[in-house]
Amino acid sequence: MPVARTVQGDVDTGQLGICYAHEHLLITGGMQVRLDPDFLLNDRAKAADDIRAFTALGGKTMVDMLPPGLGRDPDGLRVLSGVTGAHIIATTGFHTEK
């Protein structure tokens, strides 16, 4: 059985359903926030409300594309997945400067 690795553990890919493939659910710091505080997305309750709106319309999975070092919050993503029931996949990799 093929699986997707989510912040809550492996999930059968047949359970992923409708997916938002490029999201930034939480941004708790990093260079972009230092340069422009409007990039801060650290309110877990508001993020949970947004995710619930997505799942209410039939969505099941979100992919958080924020790489390490740019304000990624893996613990927050696990909390959001737990309180909303949405599958959240956190990508890996690094962002390089141009």
VEXDOKOL-222687 format. One record per residue: residue in three letters; x negated, y negated, z negated of N, C-alpha, C, O in turn. Coordinates in steps of 0.1 Angstrom, whole numbers, padded with zeros to 4 digits, always signed. Layout:
AlaXYZXYZXYZXYZ/...
***
This chain:
Met-0008+0012+0000+0000+0000+0000-0009-0012+0000-0017-0014-0009/Pro-0007-0021+0010-0015-0034+0010-0010-0043-0002+0002-0044-0005/Val-0019-0050-0008-0016-0059-0019-0022-0073-0016-0032-0075-0009/Ala-0016-0082-0023-0021-0096-0024-0025-0098-0038-0017-0095-0047/Arg-0036-0105-0040-0041-0108-0054-0035-0121-0058-0039-0131-0053/Thr-0026-0121-0068-0020-0133-0073-0026-0137-0087-0034-0129-0092/Val-0023-0148-0092-0028-0152-0105-0023-0143-0116-0028-0144-0127/Gln-0012-0136-0113-0007-0126-0123-0011-0112-0121-0007-0103-0128/Gly-0019-0110-0110-0023-0096-0107-0019-0092-0092-0013-0101-0085/Asp-0022-0080-0088-0019-0076-0075-0004-0074-0073+0003-0069-0082/Val+0001-0078-0061+0015-0077-0057+0016-0070-0043+0008-0073-0034/Asp+0025-0060-0042+0027-0054-0029+0031-0065-0019+0039-0073-0022/Thr+0024-0065-0008+0027-0076+0002+0041-0077+0007+0046-0087+0012/Gly+0048-0066+0006+0062-0065+0010+0071-0074+0000+0083-0077+0003/Gln+0065-0078-0011+0073-0086-0021+0070-0101-0020+0075-0109-0028/Leu+0061-0105-0011+0057-0119-0010+0068-0128-0004+0069-0140-0008/Gly+0076-0123+0005+0087-0131+0010+0083-0144+0017+0072-0145+0023/Ile+0091-0154+0016+0088-0167+0022+0077-0174+0015+0077-0174+0002/Cys+0067-0179+0022+0054-0184+0016+0051-0198+0021+0051-0201+0033/Tyr+0048-0206+0011+0041-0219+0014+0026-0216+0014+0021-0212+0004/Ala+0020-0217+0026+0006-0213+0027-0005-0223+0024-0017-0219+0024/His-0001-0235+0021-0012-0245+0017-0006-0255+0008+0000-0265+0012/Glu-0008-0252-0005-0002-0262-0015-0014-0266-0024-0024-0260-0025/His-0011-0277-0031-0020-0282-0042-0010-0284-0054-0004-0295-0055/Leu-0009-0273-0062+0001-0274-0073-0003-0282-0085+0005-0289-0091/Leu-0016-0281-0088-0021-0288-0100-0035-0293-0095-0043-0286-0089/Ile-0038-0306-0098-0052-0311-0097-0055-0319-0110-0049-0329-0113/Thr-0064-0313-0117-0067-0319-0131-0079-0327-0132-0083-0331-0143/Gly-0086-0329-0121-0099-0337-0121-0105-0336-0108-0099-0334-0097/Gly-0118-0338-0108-0126-0337-0096-0129-0350-0090-0123-0361-0094/Met-0137-0350-0079-0141-0363-0073-0129-0371-0067-0129-0383-0069/Gln-0119-0364-0061-0108-0372-0055-0101-0379-0066-0096-0390-0063/Val-0099-0374-0078-0092-0380-0089-0100-0392-0094-0095-0402-0098/Arg-0114-0390-0095-0122-0401-0099-0122-0413-0090-0122-0424-0094/Leu-0121-0410-0077-0120-0420-0067-0106-0427-0066-0105-0439-0063/Asp-0096-0419-0068-0082-0424-0067-0074-0416-0077-0070-0405-0074/Pro-0070-0422-0088-0062-0415-0098-0049-0410-0094-0042-0402-0100/Asp-0044-0415-0082-0031-0411-0077-0031-0396-0073-0021-0390-0070/Phe-0044-0390-0071-0045-0376-0068-0042-0367-0079-0041-0355-0078/Leu-0042-0372-0092-0040-0364-0104-0026-0357-0103-0016-0364-0102/Leu-0026-0344-0104-0013-0337-0105-0015-0327-0117-0017-0315-0115/Asn-0012-0332-0129-0015-0324-0141-0002-0322-0149-0004-0317-0161/Asp+0009-0325-0144+0021-0324-0152+0027-0310-0148+0034-0308-0138/Arg+0025-0300-0157+0030-0287-0154+0045-0286-0153+0050-0278-0146/Ala+0052-0294-0161+0067-0293-0161+0072-0298-0148+0081-0292-0142/Lys+0066-0309-0142+0071-0314-0129+0067-0304-0118+0075-0301-0109/Ala+0055-0298-0119+0051-0288-0109+0061-0276-0110+0065-0270-0099/Ala+0064-0272-0122+0074-0260-0123+0087-0264-0117+0094-0256-0111/Asp+0092-0276-0119+0105-0281-0113+0104-0280-0097+0113-0275-0091/Asp+0092-0284-0092+0091-0283-0077+0091-0269-0072+0097-0265-0062/Ile+0084-0260-0080+0083-0246-0076+0097-0240-0077+0101-0232-0069/Arg+0105-0243-0088+0118-0238-0089+0127-0243-0078+0136-0235-0073/Ala+0125-0255-0073+0133-0259-0061+0130-0251-0049+0139-0248-0041/Phe+0117-0247-0047+0113-0239-0036+0119-0225-0037+0124-0219-0028/Thr+0119-0219-0049+0124-0206-0051+0140-0205-0050+0145-0195-0046/Ala+0146-0216-0054+0160-0217-0053+0165-0216-0038+0176-0212-0036/Leu+0156-0220-0029+0159-0220-0015+0155-0207-0009+0155-0205+0004/Gly+0150-0197-0017+0146-0184-0012+0131-0182-0011+0127-0171-0007/Gly+0123-0192-0014+0108-0190-0014+0104-0181-0025+0110-0180-0036/Lys+0093-0174-0023+0088-0165-0033+0073-0167-0036+0069-0164-0047/Thr+0065-0172-0026+0050-0172-0028+0045-0186-0024+0049-0192-0014/Met+0035-0190-0032+0028-0203-0028+0013-0200-0029+0008-0192-0038/Val+0005-0205-0020-0009-0204-0019-0015-0217-0023-0014-0227-0016/Asp-0022-0217-0035-0029-0230-0039-0043-0230-0033-0051-0221-0036/Met-0045-0240-0025-0057-0241-0017-0068-0249-0023-0078-0253-0016/Leu-0067-0252-0036-0077-0261-0042-0090-0253-0046-0089-0244-0054/Pro-0101-0256-0041-0113-0249-0044-0119-0253-0058-0115-0263-0063/Pro-0127-0244-0064-0133-0248-0077-0141-0261-0075-0147-0264-0065/Gly-0142-0268-0086-0150-0280-0087-0142-0293-0083-0147-0304-0084/Leu-0130-0291-0078-0121-0302-0073-0109-0304-0082-0099-0310-0077/Gly-0109-0299-0094-0098-0301-0103-0089-0289-0104-0078-0290-0109/Arg-0093-0277-0099-0085-0265-0100-0082-0261-0114-0091-0263-0123/Asp-0070-0256-0116-0066-0252-0130-0060-0238-0130-0048-0236-0129/Pro-0069-0228-0130-0064-0214-0129-0054-0210-0140-0045-0203-0138/Asp-0057-0215-0152-0048-0212-0164-0035-0218-0161-0024-0212-0164/Gly-0034-0230-0156-0022-0237-0154-0014-0230-0143-0002-0229-0144/Leu-0021-0225-0133-0014-0217-0122-0008-0204-0128+0003-0201-0124/Arg-0015-0198-0137-0009-0186-0143+0004-0189-0151+0014-0182-0151/Val+0003-0201-0158+0015-0205-0166+0026-0208-0157+0038-0204-0159/Leu+0024-0215-0146+0034-0219-0136+0041-0206-0130+0053-0206-0129/Ser+0032-0197-0127+0038-0184-0121+0047-0177-0131+0057-0172-0128/Gly+0042-0177-0144+0050-0170-0154+0063-0177-0157+0073-0170-0159/Val+0063-0190-0157+0076-0197-0161+0086-0198-0149+0098-0200-0151/Thr+0081-0197-0137+0089-0199-0125+0093-0185-0118+0103-0184-0111/Gly+0084-0175-0120+0086-0162-0114+0081-0162-0099+0082-0152-0093/Ala+0075-0173-0095+0069-0174-0082+0056-0167-0081+0048-0167-0091/His+0053-0160-0070+0039-0155-0068+0030-0167-0064+0034-0175-0056/Ile+0019-0168-0071+0009-0179-0067-0004-0172-0065-0010-0165-0073/Ile-0009-0175-0053-0023-0170-0049-0032-0182-0049-0030-0192-0043/Ala-0043-0180-0057-0053-0191-0058-0065-0187-0049-0071-0176-0050/Thr-0068-0195-0039-0079-0192-0030-0093-0193-0037-0094-0199-0048/Thr-0103-0188-0030-0116-0189-0035-0125-0196-0024-0120-0198-0013/Gly-0137-0199-0028-0145-0206-0018-0150-0219-0023-0146-0224-0034/Phe-0157-0226-0015-0163-0239-0019-0160-0249-0008-0160-0246+0004/His-0159-0262-0012-0157-0273-0003-0171-0279-0002-0177-0282-0011/Thr-0175-0281+0011-0188-0287+0013-0187-0301+0018-0178-0305+0025/Glu-0197-0309+0014-0197-0323+0018-0201-0324+0033-0209-0316+0038/Lys-0196-0334+0040-0200-0335+0054-0212-0344+0055-0217-0347+0066/
***
